Amino acid sequence: MIDGDAQHEVFEVVAAVGDVIRVRSAFLFELGEELGVRIVHDGRVSEATARVRAHTGPDEERITELEIFDRSAPRAG
């Protein structure tokens, strides 16, 4: 996650299908909240906006669903 000039690793990716990523986080974001994210996959990096779609599961195993949009083209990391 990018916050101004600061970057924070706040998500553990559980699953990704298309533009929906299921993550775990110590933080609870508001439904509909939009976050600037940096995505690193297979050594490639892209920037995107993620919208919080849902929270599922019990509190101690909470999963957050993020919908990714406005994703930049991947570049070498």
mmCIF file of the N, C-alpha and C atoms, coordinates in Angstrom:
data_MODEL
# 
_entry.id   MODEL 
# 
loop_
_atom_site.group_PDB 
_atom_site.id 
_atom_site.type_symbol 
_atom_site.label_atom_id 
_atom_site.label_alt_id 
_atom_site.label_comp_id 
_atom_site.label_asym_id 
_atom_site.label_entity_id 
_atom_site.label_seq_id 
_atom_site.pdbx_PDB_ins_code 
_atom_site.Cartn_x 
_atom_site.Cartn_y 
_atom_site.Cartn_z 
_atom_site.occupancy 
_atom_site.B_iso_or_equiv 
_atom_site.pdbx_formal_charge 
_atom_site.auth_seq_id 
_atom_site.auth_comp_id 
_atom_site.auth_asym_id 
_atom_site.auth_atom_id 
_atom_site.pdbx_PDB_model_num 
ATOM 1   N N  . MET A 1 1  ? 0.855   -1.170  0.000   1.00 0.00 ? 1  MET A N  1 
ATOM 2   C CA . MET A 1 1  ? 0.000   0.000   0.000   1.00 0.00 ? 1  MET A CA 1 
ATOM 3   C C  . MET A 1 1  ? 0.894   1.222   0.000   1.00 0.00 ? 1  MET A C  1 
ATOM 4   N N  . ILE A 1 2  ? 0.516   2.229   -0.740  1.00 0.00 ? 2  ILE A N  1 
ATOM 5   C CA . ILE A 1 2  ? 1.270   3.464   -0.804  1.00 0.00 ? 2  ILE A CA 1 
ATOM 6   C C  . ILE A 1 2  ? 0.473   4.552   -0.115  1.00 0.00 ? 2  ILE A C  1 
ATOM 7   N N  . ASP A 1 3  ? 1.109   5.263   0.796   1.00 0.00 ? 3  ASP A N  1 
ATOM 8   C CA . ASP A 1 3  ? 0.458   6.337   1.540   1.00 0.00 ? 3  ASP A CA 1 
ATOM 9   C C  . ASP A 1 3  ? 1.330   7.572   1.385   1.00 0.00 ? 3  ASP A C  1 
ATOM 10  N N  . GLY A 1 4  ? 0.980   8.425   0.418   1.00 0.00 ? 4  GLY A N  1 
ATOM 11  C CA . GLY A 1 4  ? 1.849   9.553   0.123   1.00 0.00 ? 4  GLY A CA 1 
ATOM 12  C C  . GLY A 1 4  ? 3.158   8.999   -0.399  1.00 0.00 ? 4  GLY A C  1 
ATOM 13  N N  . ASP A 1 5  ? 4.259   9.334   0.256   1.00 0.00 ? 5  ASP A N  1 
ATOM 14  C CA . ASP A 1 5  ? 5.561   8.805   -0.141  1.00 0.00 ? 5  ASP A CA 1 
ATOM 15  C C  . ASP A 1 5  ? 5.936   7.538   0.619   1.00 0.00 ? 5  ASP A C  1 
ATOM 16  N N  . ALA A 1 6  ? 5.171   7.203   1.654   1.00 0.00 ? 6  ALA A N  1 
ATOM 17  C CA . ALA A 1 6  ? 5.476   6.025   2.466   1.00 0.00 ? 6  ALA A CA 1 
ATOM 18  C C  . ALA A 1 6  ? 4.807   4.781   1.892   1.00 0.00 ? 6  ALA A C  1 
ATOM 19  N N  . GLN A 1 7  ? 5.505   3.655   1.964   1.00 0.00 ? 7  GLN A N  1 
ATOM 20  C CA . GLN A 1 7  ? 4.943   2.387   1.530   1.00 0.00 ? 7  GLN A CA 1 
ATOM 21  C C  . GLN A 1 7  ? 4.859   1.454   2.723   1.00 0.00 ? 7  GLN A C  1 
ATOM 22  N N  . HIS A 1 8  ? 3.745   0.708   2.801   1.00 0.00 ? 8  HIS A N  1 
ATOM 23  C CA . HIS A 1 8  ? 3.526   -0.210  3.910   1.00 0.00 ? 8  HIS A CA 1 
ATOM 24  C C  . HIS A 1 8  ? 3.054   -1.545  3.358   1.00 0.00 ? 8  HIS A C  1 
ATOM 25  N N  . GLU A 1 9  ? 3.616   -2.633  3.834   1.00 0.00 ? 9  GLU A N  1 
ATOM 26  C CA . GLU A 1 9  ? 3.127   -3.954  3.449   1.00 0.00 ? 9  GLU A CA 1 
ATOM 27  C C  . GLU A 1 9  ? 2.054   -4.339  4.448   1.00 0.00 ? 9  GLU A C  1 
ATOM 28  N N  . VAL A 1 10 ? 0.789   -4.294  4.032   1.00 0.00 ? 10 VAL A N  1 
ATOM 29  C CA . VAL A 1 10 ? -0.302  -4.546  4.965   1.00 0.00 ? 10 VAL A CA 1 
ATOM 30  C C  . VAL A 1 10 ? -1.187  -5.722  4.562   1.00 0.00 ? 10 VAL A C  1 
ATOM 31  N N  . PHE A 1 11 ? -0.921  -6.343  3.414   1.00 0.00 ? 11 PHE A N  1 
ATOM 32  C CA . PHE A 1 11 ? -1.777  -7.427  2.945   1.00 0.00 ? 11 PHE A CA 1 
ATOM 33  C C  . PHE A 1 11 ? -1.003  -8.722  2.773   1.00 0.00 ? 11 PHE A C  1 
ATOM 34  N N  . GLU A 1 12 ? -1.639  -9.821  3.176   1.00 0.00 ? 12 GLU A N  1 
ATOM 35  C CA . GLU A 1 12 ? -1.177  -11.171 2.855   1.00 0.00 ? 12 GLU A CA 1 
ATOM 36  C C  . GLU A 1 12 ? -2.189  -11.705 1.844   1.00 0.00 ? 12 GLU A C  1 
ATOM 37  N N  . VAL A 1 13 ? -1.763  -11.965 0.629   1.00 0.00 ? 13 VAL A N  1 
ATOM 38  C CA . VAL A 1 13 ? -2.674  -12.428 -0.420  1.00 0.00 ? 13 VAL A CA 1 
ATOM 39  C C  . VAL A 1 13 ? -3.036  -13.886 -0.166  1.00 0.00 ? 13 VAL A C  1 
ATOM 40  N N  . VAL A 1 14 ? -4.352  -14.140 -0.129  1.00 0.00 ? 14 VAL A N  1 
ATOM 41  C CA . VAL A 1 14 ? -4.874  -15.488 0.066   1.00 0.00 ? 14 VAL A CA 1 
ATOM 42  C C  . VAL A 1 14 ? -5.233  -16.110 -1.280  1.00 0.00 ? 14 VAL A C  1 
ATOM 43  N N  . ALA A 1 15 ? -5.857  -15.321 -2.165  1.00 0.00 ? 15 ALA A N  1 
ATOM 44  C CA . ALA A 1 15 ? -6.261  -15.799 -3.489  1.00 0.00 ? 15 ALA A CA 1 
ATOM 45  C C  . ALA A 1 15 ? -6.458  -14.601 -4.409  1.00 0.00 ? 15 ALA A C  1 
ATOM 46  N N  . ALA A 1 16 ? -6.278  -14.843 -5.696  1.00 0.00 ? 16 ALA A N  1 
ATOM 47  C CA . ALA A 1 16 ? -6.514  -13.800 -6.697  1.00 0.00 ? 16 ALA A CA 1 
ATOM 48  C C  . ALA A 1 16 ? -7.173  -14.433 -7.911  1.00 0.00 ? 16 ALA A C  1 
ATOM 49  N N  . VAL A 1 17 ? -8.320  -13.875 -8.306  1.00 0.00 ? 17 VAL A N  1 
ATOM 50  C CA . VAL A 1 17 ? -9.032  -14.341 -9.485  1.00 0.00 ? 17 VAL A CA 1 
ATOM 51  C C  . VAL A 1 17 ? -9.459  -13.111 -10.273 1.00 0.00 ? 17 VAL A C  1 
ATOM 52  N N  . GLY A 1 18 ? -8.897  -12.945 -11.460 1.00 0.00 ? 18 GLY A N  1 
ATOM 53  C CA . GLY A 1 18 ? -9.220  -11.764 -12.254 1.00 0.00 ? 18 GLY A CA 1 
ATOM 54  C C  . GLY A 1 18 ? -8.827  -10.498 -11.516 1.00 0.00 ? 18 GLY A C  1 
ATOM 55  N N  . ASP A 1 19 ? -9.769  -9.570  -11.388 1.00 0.00 ? 19 ASP A N  1 
ATOM 56  C CA . ASP A 1 19 ? -9.511  -8.304  -10.721 1.00 0.00 ? 19 ASP A CA 1 
ATOM 57  C C  . ASP A 1 19 ? -9.931  -8.305  -9.254  1.00 0.00 ? 19 ASP A C  1 
ATOM 58  N N  . VAL A 1 20 ? -10.191 -9.486  -8.682  1.00 0.00 ? 20 VAL A N  1 
ATOM 59  C CA . VAL A 1 20 ? -10.558 -9.581  -7.265  1.00 0.00 ? 20 VAL A CA 1 
ATOM 60  C C  . VAL A 1 20 ? -9.453  -10.325 -6.515  1.00 0.00 ? 20 VAL A C  1 
ATOM 61  N N  . ILE A 1 21 ? -8.951  -9.676  -5.472  1.00 0.00 ? 21 ILE A N  1 
ATOM 62  C CA . ILE A 1 21 ? -7.897  -10.264 -4.652  1.00 0.00 ? 21 ILE A CA 1 
ATOM 63  C C  . ILE A 1 21 ? -8.432  -10.414 -3.232  1.00 0.00 ? 21 ILE A C  1 
ATOM 64  N N  . ARG A 1 22 ? -8.293  -11.620 -2.681  1.00 0.00 ? 22 ARG A N  1 
ATOM 65  C CA . ARG A 1 22 ? -8.708  -11.891 -1.294  1.00 0.00 ? 22 ARG A CA 1 
ATOM 66  C C  . ARG A 1 22 ? -7.446  -11.821 -0.440  1.00 0.00 ? 22 ARG A C  1 
ATOM 67  N N  . VAL A 1 23 ? -7.502  -10.992 0.614   1.00 0.00 ? 23 VAL A N  1 
ATOM 68  C CA . VAL A 1 23 ? -6.317  -10.735 1.438   1.00 0.00 ? 23 VAL A CA 1 
ATOM 69  C C  . VAL A 1 23 ? -6.643  -10.813 2.918   1.00 0.00 ? 23 VAL A C  1 
ATOM 70  N N  . ARG A 1 24 ? -5.584  -10.988 3.706   1.00 0.00 ? 24 ARG A N  1 
ATOM 71  C CA . ARG A 1 24 ? -5.667  -10.834 5.160   1.00 0.00 ? 24 ARG A CA 1 
ATOM 72  C C  . ARG A 1 24 ? -4.883  -9.584  5.503   1.00 0.00 ? 24 ARG A C  1 
ATOM 73  N N  . SER A 1 25 ? -5.345  -8.884  6.535   1.00 0.00 ? 25 SER A N  1 
ATOM 74  C CA . SER A 1 25 ? -4.667  -7.672  6.984   1.00 0.00 ? 25 SER A CA 1 
ATOM 75  C C  . SER A 1 25 ? -4.973  -7.438  8.455   1.00 0.00 ? 25 SER A C  1 
ATOM 76  N N  . ALA A 1 26 ? -4.024  -6.853  9.144   1.00 0.00 ? 26 ALA A N  1 
ATOM 77  C CA . ALA A 1 26 ? -4.252  -6.470  10.540  1.00 0.00 ? 26 ALA A CA 1 
ATOM 78  C C  . ALA A 1 26 ? -5.181  -5.263  10.615  1.00 0.00 ? 26 ALA A C  1 
ATOM 79  N N  . PHE A 1 27 ? -5.385  -4.593  9.492   1.00 0.00 ? 27 PHE A N  1 
ATOM 80  C CA . PHE A 1 27 ? -6.224  -3.399  9.430   1.00 0.00 ? 27 PHE A CA 1 
ATOM 81  C C  . PHE A 1 27 ? -7.597  -3.747  8.876   1.00 0.00 ? 27 PHE A C  1 
ATOM 82  N N  . LEU A 1 28 ? -8.619  -3.079  9.366   1.00 0.00 ? 28 LEU A N  1 
ATOM 83  C CA . LEU A 1 28 ? -9.972  -3.254  8.845   1.00 0.00 ? 28 LEU A CA 1 
ATOM 84  C C  . LEU A 1 28 ? -10.345 -1.988  8.089   1.00 0.00 ? 28 LEU A C  1 
ATOM 85  N N  . PHE A 1 29 ? -10.468 -2.102  6.793   1.00 0.00 ? 29 PHE A N  1 
ATOM 86  C CA . PHE A 1 29 ? -10.800 -0.969  5.942   1.00 0.00 ? 29 PHE A CA 1 
ATOM 87  C C  . PHE A 1 29 ? -12.305 -0.887  5.761   1.00 0.00 ? 29 PHE A C  1 
ATOM 88  N N  . GLU A 1 30 ? -12.815 0.306   5.497   1.00 0.00 ? 30 GLU A N  1 
ATOM 89  C CA . GLU A 1 30 ? -14.243 0.537   5.281   1.00 0.00 ? 30 GLU A CA 1 
ATOM 90  C C  . GLU A 1 30 ? -14.687 -0.060  3.946   1.00 0.00 ? 30 GLU A C  1 
ATOM 91  N N  . LEU A 1 31 ? -15.884 -0.624  3.896   1.00 0.00 ? 31 LEU A N  1 
ATOM 92  C CA . LEU A 1 31 ? -16.447 -1.077  2.624   1.00 0.00 ? 31 LEU A CA 1 
ATOM 93  C C  . LEU A 1 31 ? -16.533 0.122   1.691   1.00 0.00 ? 31 LEU A C  1 
ATOM 94  N N  . GLY A 1 32 ? -16.111 -0.060  0.451   1.00 0.00 ? 32 GLY A N  1 
ATOM 95  C CA . GLY A 1 32 ? -16.127 1.023   -0.529  1.00 0.00 ? 32 GLY A CA 1 
ATOM 96  C C  . GLY A 1 32 ? -14.882 1.894   -0.497  1.00 0.00 ? 32 GLY A C  1 
ATOM 97  N N  . GLU A 1 33 ? -14.064 1.759   0.545   1.00 0.00 ? 33 GLU A N  1 
ATOM 98  C CA . GLU A 1 33 ? -12.837 2.556   0.638   1.00 0.00 ? 33 GLU A CA 1 
ATOM 99  C C  . GLU A 1 33 ? -11.912 2.215   -0.529  1.00 0.00 ? 33 GLU A C  1 
ATOM 100 N N  . GLU A 1 34 ? -11.231 3.226   -1.066  1.00 0.00 ? 34 GLU A N  1 
ATOM 101 C CA . GLU A 1 34 ? -10.288 3.028   -2.156  1.00 0.00 ? 34 GLU A CA 1 
ATOM 102 C C  . GLU A 1 34 ? -8.870  3.259   -1.651  1.00 0.00 ? 34 GLU A C  1 
ATOM 103 N N  . LEU A 1 35 ? -7.976  2.356   -2.040  1.00 0.00 ? 35 LEU A N  1 
ATOM 104 C CA . LEU A 1 35 ? -6.594  2.380   -1.585  1.00 0.00 ? 35 LEU A CA 1 
ATOM 105 C C  . LEU A 1 35 ? -5.657  2.356   -2.777  1.00 0.00 ? 35 LEU A C  1 
ATOM 106 N N  . GLY A 1 36 ? -4.569  3.103   -2.712  1.00 0.00 ? 36 GLY A N  1 
ATOM 107 C CA . GLY A 1 36 ? -3.515  2.985   -3.704  1.00 0.00 ? 36 GLY A CA 1 
ATOM 108 C C  . GLY A 1 36 ? -2.663  1.790   -3.337  1.00 0.00 ? 36 GLY A C  1 
ATOM 109 N N  . VAL A 1 37 ? -2.451  0.871   -4.275  1.00 0.00 ? 37 VAL A N  1 
ATOM 110 C CA . VAL A 1 37 ? -1.678  -0.334  -3.984  1.00 0.00 ? 37 VAL A CA 1 
ATOM 111 C C  . VAL A 1 37 ? -0.581  -0.532  -5.023  1.00 0.00 ? 37 VAL A C  1 
ATOM 112 N N  . ARG A 1 38 ? 0.455   -1.198  -4.577  1.00 0.00 ? 38 ARG A N  1 
ATOM 113 C CA . ARG A 1 38 ? 1.559   -1.612  -5.445  1.00 0.00 ? 38 ARG A CA 1 
ATOM 114 C C  . ARG A 1 38 ? 1.500   -3.128  -5.486  1.00 0.00 ? 38 ARG A C  1 
ATOM 115 N N  . ILE A 1 39 ? 1.414   -3.690  -6.681  1.00 0.00 ? 39 ILE A N  1 
ATOM 116 C CA . ILE A 1 39 ? 1.272   -5.134  -6.846  1.00 0.00 ? 39 ILE A CA 1 
ATOM 117 C C  . ILE A 1 39 ? 2.574   -5.694  -7.411  1.00 0.00 ? 39 ILE A C  1 
ATOM 118 N N  . VAL A 1 40 ? 3.142   -6.670  -6.689  1.00 0.00 ? 40 VAL A N  1 
ATOM 119 C CA . VAL A 1 40 ? 4.358   -7.338  -7.138  1.00 0.00 ? 40 VAL A CA 1 
ATOM 120 C C  . VAL A 1 40 ? 3.985   -8.785  -7.413  1.00 0.00 ? 40 VAL A C  1 
ATOM 121 N N  . HIS A 1 41 ? 4.188   -9.221  -8.654  1.00 0.00 ? 41 HIS A N  1 
ATOM 122 C CA . HIS A 1 41 ? 3.836   -10.596 -9.038  1.00 0.00 ? 41 HIS A CA 1 
ATOM 123 C C  . HIS A 1 41 ? 4.831   -11.077 -10.085 1.00 0.00 ? 41 HIS A C  1 
ATOM 124 N N  . ASP A 1 42 ? 5.454   -12.216 -9.835  1.00 0.00 ? 42 ASP A N  1 
ATOM 125 C CA . ASP A 1 42 ? 6.434   -12.806 -10.751 1.00 0.00 ? 42 ASP A CA 1 
ATOM 126 C C  . ASP A 1 42 ? 7.527   -11.815 -11.146 1.00 0.00 ? 42 ASP A C  1 
ATOM 127 N N  . GLY A 1 43 ? 7.988   -11.008 -10.179 1.00 0.00 ? 43 GLY A N  1 
ATOM 128 C CA . GLY A 1 43 ? 9.070   -10.071 -10.435 1.00 0.00 ? 43 GLY A CA 1 
ATOM 129 C C  . GLY A 1 43 ? 8.660   -8.821  -11.193 1.00 0.00 ? 43 GLY A C  1 
ATOM 130 N N  . ARG A 1 44 ? 7.362   -8.672  -11.459 1.00 0.00 ? 44 ARG A N  1 
ATOM 131 C CA . ARG A 1 44 ? 6.839   -7.503  -12.171 1.00 0.00 ? 44 ARG A CA 1 
ATOM 132 C C  . ARG A 1 44 ? 6.058   -6.647  -11.187 1.00 0.00 ? 44 ARG A C  1 
ATOM 133 N N  . VAL A 1 45 ? 6.096   -5.327  -11.367 1.00 0.00 ? 45 VAL A N  1 
ATOM 134 C CA . VAL A 1 45 ? 5.455   -4.390  -10.447 1.00 0.00 ? 45 VAL A CA 1 
ATOM 135 C C  . VAL A 1 45 ? 4.468   -3.521  -11.216 1.00 0.00 ? 45 VAL A C  1 
ATOM 136 N N  . SER A 1 46 ? 3.295   -3.311  -10.631 1.00 0.00 ? 46 SER A N  1 
ATOM 137 C CA . SER A 1 46 ? 2.325   -2.369  -11.200 1.00 0.00 ? 46 SER A CA 1 
ATOM 138 C C  . SER A 1 46 ? 1.662   -1.620  -10.056 1.00 0.00 ? 46 SER A C  1 
ATOM 139 N N  . GLU A 1 47 ? 1.153   -0.441  -10.367 1.00 0.00 ? 47 GLU A N  1 
ATOM 140 C CA . GLU A 1 47 ? 0.414   0.381   -9.410  1.00 0.00 ? 47 GLU A CA 1 
ATOM 141 C C  . GLU A 1 47 ? -1.065  0.275   -9.774  1.00 0.00 ? 47 GLU A C  1 
ATOM 142 N N  . ALA A 1 48 ? -1.939  0.349   -8.775  1.00 0.00 ? 48 ALA A N  1 
ATOM 143 C CA . ALA A 1 48 ? -3.376  0.232   -9.038  1.00 0.00 ? 48 ALA A CA 1 
ATOM 144 C C  . ALA A 1 48 ? -4.160  0.888   -7.914  1.00 0.00 ? 48 ALA A C  1 
ATOM 145 N N  . THR A 1 49 ? -5.455  0.973   -8.132  1.00 0.00 ? 49 THR A N  1 
ATOM 146 C CA . THR A 1 49 ? -6.379  1.379   -7.083  1.00 0.00 ? 49 THR A CA 1 
ATOM 147 C C  . THR A 1 49 ? -7.189  0.148   -6.725  1.00 0.00 ? 49 THR A C  1 
ATOM 148 N N  . ALA A 1 50 ? -7.391  -0.064  -5.436  1.00 0.00 ? 50 ALA A N  1 
ATOM 149 C CA . ALA A 1 50 ? -8.180  -1.201  -4.958  1.00 0.00 ? 50 ALA A CA 1 
ATOM 150 C C  . ALA A 1 50 ? -9.368  -0.662  -4.169  1.00 0.00 ? 50 ALA A C  1 
ATOM 151 N N  . ARG A 1 51 ? -10.540 -1.218  -4.424  1.00 0.00 ? 51 ARG A N  1 
ATOM 152 C CA . ARG A 1 51 ? -11.751 -0.849  -3.687  1.00 0.00 ? 51 ARG A CA 1 
ATOM 153 C C  . ARG A 1 51 ? -12.141 -2.029  -2.800  1.00 0.00 ? 51 ARG A C  1 
ATOM 154 N N  . VAL A 1 52 ? -12.415 -1.761  -1.533  1.00 0.00 ? 52 VAL A N  1 
ATOM 155 C CA . VAL A 1 52 ? -12.815 -2.812  -0.591  1.00 0.00 ? 52 VAL A CA 1 
ATOM 156 C C  . VAL A 1 52 ? -14.251 -3.235  -0.918  1.00 0.00 ? 52 VAL A C  1 
ATOM 157 N N  . ARG A 1 53 ? -14.420 -4.509  -1.295  1.00 0.00 ? 53 ARG A N  1 
ATOM 158 C CA . ARG A 1 53 ? -15.738 -5.037  -1.677  1.00 0.00 ? 53 ARG A CA 1 
ATOM 159 C C  . ARG A 1 53 ? -16.466 -5.706  -0.534  1.00 0.00 ? 53 ARG A C  1 
ATOM 160 N N  . ALA A 1 54 ? -15.723 -6.441  0.308   1.00 0.00 ? 54 ALA A N  1 
ATOM 161 C CA . ALA A 1 54 ? -16.385 -7.223  1.356   1.00 0.00 ? 54 ALA A CA 1 
ATOM 162 C C  . ALA A 1 54 ? -15.375 -7.662  2.402   1.00 0.00 ? 54 ALA A C  1 
ATOM 163 N N  . HIS A 1 55 ? -15.913 -8.034  3.563   1.00 0.00 ? 55 HIS A N  1 
ATOM 164 C CA . HIS A 1 55 ? -15.151 -8.690  4.618   1.00 0.00 ? 55 HIS A CA 1 
ATOM 165 C C  . HIS A 1 55 ? -15.894 -9.989  4.923   1.00 0.00 ? 55 HIS A C  1 
ATOM 166 N N  . THR A 1 56 ? -15.169 -11.098 4.963   1.00 0.00 ? 56 THR A N  1 
ATOM 167 C CA . THR A 1 56 ? -15.803 -12.384 5.223   1.00 0.00 ? 56 THR A CA 1 
ATOM 168 C C  . THR A 1 56 ? -15.038 -13.122 6.319   1.00 0.00 ? 56 THR A C  1 
ATOM 169 N N  . GLY A 1 57 ? -15.679 -14.095 6.903   1.00 0.00 ? 57 GLY A N  1 
ATOM 170 C CA . GLY A 1 57 ? -15.056 -14.932 7.919   1.00 0.00 ? 57 GLY A CA 1 
ATOM 171 C C  . GLY A 1 57 ? -15.136 -14.325 9.310   1.00 0.00 ? 57 GLY A C  1 
ATOM 172 N N  . PRO A 1 58 ? -14.788 -15.137 10.316  1.00 0.00 ? 58 PRO A N  1 
ATOM 173 C CA . PRO A 1 58 ? -14.802 -14.655 11.704  1.00 0.00 ? 58 PRO A CA 1 
ATOM 174 C C  . PRO A 1 58 ? -13.680 -13.634 11.925  1.00 0.00 ? 58 PRO A C  1 
ATOM 175 N N  . ASP A 1 59 ? -13.807 -12.825 12.975  1.00 0.00 ? 59 ASP A N  1 
ATOM 176 C CA . ASP A 1 59 ? -12.851 -11.752 13.250  1.00 0.00 ? 59 ASP A CA 1 
ATOM 177 C C  . ASP A 1 59 ? -11.401 -12.222 13.249  1.00 0.00 ? 59 ASP A C  1 
ATOM 178 N N  . GLU A 1 60 ? -11.125 -13.363 13.860  1.00 0.00 ? 60 GLU A N  1 
ATOM 179 C CA . GLU A 1 60 ? -9.747  -13.835 13.968  1.00 0.00 ? 60 GLU A CA 1 
ATOM 180 C C  . GLU A 1 60 ? -9.188  -14.383 12.658  1.00 0.00 ? 60 GLU A C  1 
ATOM 181 N N  . GLU A 1 61 ? -10.049 -14.609 11.661  1.00 0.00 ? 61 GLU A N  1 
ATOM 182 C CA . GLU A 1 61 ? -9.615  -15.105 10.349  1.00 0.00 ? 61 GLU A CA 1 
ATOM 183 C C  . GLU A 1 61 ? -10.221 -14.265 9.227   1.00 0.00 ? 61 GLU A C  1 
ATOM 184 N N  . ARG A 1 62 ? -10.395 -12.985 9.471   1.00 0.00 ? 62 ARG A N  1 
ATOM 185 C CA . ARG A 1 62 ? -11.066 -12.080 8.540   1.00 0.00 ? 62 ARG A CA 1 
ATOM 186 C C  . ARG A 1 62 ? -10.362 -12.048 7.179   1.00 0.00 ? 62 ARG A C  1 
ATOM 187 N N  . ILE A 1 63 ? -11.131 -12.172 6.122   1.00 0.00 ? 63 ILE A N  1 
ATOM 188 C CA . ILE A 1 63 ? -10.641 -12.044 4.750   1.00 0.00 ? 63 ILE A CA 1 
ATOM 189 C C  . ILE A 1 63 ? -11.287 -10.788 4.158   1.00 0.00 ? 63 ILE A C  1 
ATOM 190 N N  . THR A 1 64 ? -10.490 -9.984  3.495   1.00 0.00 ? 64 THR A N  1 
ATOM 191 C CA . THR A 1 64 ? -10.993 -8.780  2.830   1.00 0.00 ? 64 THR A CA 1 
ATOM 192 C C  . THR A 1 64 ? -10.894 -8.988  1.330   1.00 0.00 ? 64 THR A C  1 
ATOM 193 N N  . GLU A 1 65 ? -11.982 -8.682  0.622   1.00 0.00 ? 65 GLU A N  1 
ATOM 194 C CA . GLU A 1 65 ? -11.976 -8.768  -0.836  1.00 0.00 ? 65 GLU A CA 1 
ATOM 195 C C  . GLU A 1 65 ? -11.721 -7.391  -1.404  1.00 0.00 ? 65 GLU A C  1 
ATOM 196 N N  . LEU A 1 66 ? -10.713 -7.300  -2.277  1.00 0.00 ? 66 LEU A N  1 
ATOM 197 C CA . LEU A 1 66 ? -10.376 -6.051  -2.947  1.00 0.00 ? 66 LEU A CA 1 
ATOM 198 C C  . LEU A 1 66 ? -10.634 -6.190  -4.436  1.00 0.00 ? 66 LEU A C  1 
ATOM 199 N N  . GLU A 1 67 ? -11.247 -5.188  -5.033  1.00 0.00 ? 67 GLU A N  1 
ATOM 200 C CA . GLU A 1 67 ? -11.425 -5.141  -6.476  1.00 0.00 ? 67 GLU A CA 1 
ATOM 201 C C  . GLU A 1 67 ? -10.380 -4.184  -7.031  1.00 0.00 ? 67 GLU A C  1 
ATOM 202 N N  . ILE A 1 68 ? -9.566  -4.661  -7.961  1.00 0.00 ? 68 ILE A N  1 
ATOM 203 C CA . ILE A 1 68 ? -8.470  -3.883  -8.514  1.00 0.00 ? 68 ILE A CA 1 
ATOM 204 C C  . ILE A 1 68 ? -8.923  -3.187  -9.801  1.00 0.00 ? 68 ILE A C  1 
ATOM 205 N N  . PHE A 1 69 ? -8.604  -1.893  -9.913  1.00 0.00 ? 69 PHE A N  1 
ATOM 206 C CA . PHE A 1 69 ? -8.886  -1.170  -11.159 1.00 0.00 ? 69 PHE A CA 1 
ATOM 207 C C  . PHE A 1 69 ? -7.826  -0.091  -11.344 1.00 0.00 ? 69 PHE A C  1 
ATOM 208 N N  . ASP A 1 70 ? -7.839  0.568   -12.499 1.00 0.00 ? 70 ASP A N  1 
ATOM 209 C CA . ASP A 1 70 ? -6.835  1.589   -12.844 1.00 0.00 ? 70 ASP A CA 1 
ATOM 210 C C  . ASP A 1 70 ? -5.425  1.051   -12.652 1.00 0.00 ? 70 ASP A C  1 
ATOM 211 N N  . ARG A 1 71 ? -5.212  -0.173  -13.116 1.00 0.00 ? 71 ARG A N  1 
ATOM 212 C CA . ARG A 1 71 ? -3.898  -0.830  -12.944 1.00 0.00 ? 71 ARG A CA 1 
ATOM 213 C C  . ARG A 1 71 ? -2.942  -0.414  -14.058 1.00 0.00 ? 71 ARG A C  1 
ATOM 214 N N  . SER A 1 72 ? -1.742  -0.025  -13.664 1.00 0.00 ? 72 SER A N  1 
ATOM 215 C CA . SER A 1 72 ? -0.729  0.350   -14.652 1.00 0.00 ? 72 SER A CA 1 
ATOM 216 C C  . SER A 1 72 ? -0.152  -0.914  -15.294 1.00 0.00 ? 72 SER A C  1 
ATOM 217 N N  . ALA A 1 73 ? 0.510   -0.737  -16.429 1.00 0.00 ? 73 ALA A N  1 
ATOM 218 C CA . ALA A 1 73 ? 1.171   -1.862  -17.082 1.00 0.00 ? 73 ALA A CA 1 
ATOM 219 C C  . ALA A 1 73 ? 2.311   -2.344  -16.189 1.00 0.00 ? 73 ALA A C  1 
ATOM 220 N N  . PRO A 1 74 ? 2.453   -3.661  -16.038 1.00 0.00 ? 74 PRO A N  1 
ATOM 221 C CA . PRO A 1 74 ? 3.546   -4.196  -15.209 1.00 0.00 ? 74 PRO A CA 1 
ATOM 222 C C  . PRO A 1 74 ? 4.906   -3.826  -15.781 1.00 0.00 ? 74 PRO A C  1 
ATOM 223 N N  . ARG A 1 75 ? 5.866   -3.589  -14.895 1.00 0.00 ? 75 ARG A N  1 
ATOM 224 C CA . ARG A 1 75 ? 7.244   -3.302  -15.292 1.00 0.00 ? 75 ARG A CA 1 
ATOM 225 C C  . ARG A 1 75 ? 8.166   -4.161  -14.440 1.00 0.00 ? 75 ARG A C  1 
ATOM 226 N N  . ALA A 1 76 ? 9.386   -4.301  -14.873 1.00 0.00 ? 76 ALA A N  1 
ATOM 227 C CA . ALA A 1 76 ? 10.353  -5.092  -14.117 1.00 0.00 ? 76 ALA A CA 1 
ATOM 228 C C  . ALA A 1 76 ? 10.563  -4.480  -12.756 1.00 0.00 ? 76 ALA A C  1 
ATOM 229 N N  . GLY A 1 77 ? 10.606  -5.323  -11.714 1.00 0.00 ? 77 GLY A N  1 
ATOM 230 C CA . GLY A 1 77 ? 10.751  -4.855  -10.348 1.00 0.00 ? 77 GLY A CA 1 
ATOM 231 C C  . GLY A 1 77 ? 12.160  -4.784  -9.978  1.00 0.00 ? 77 GLY A C  1 
# 
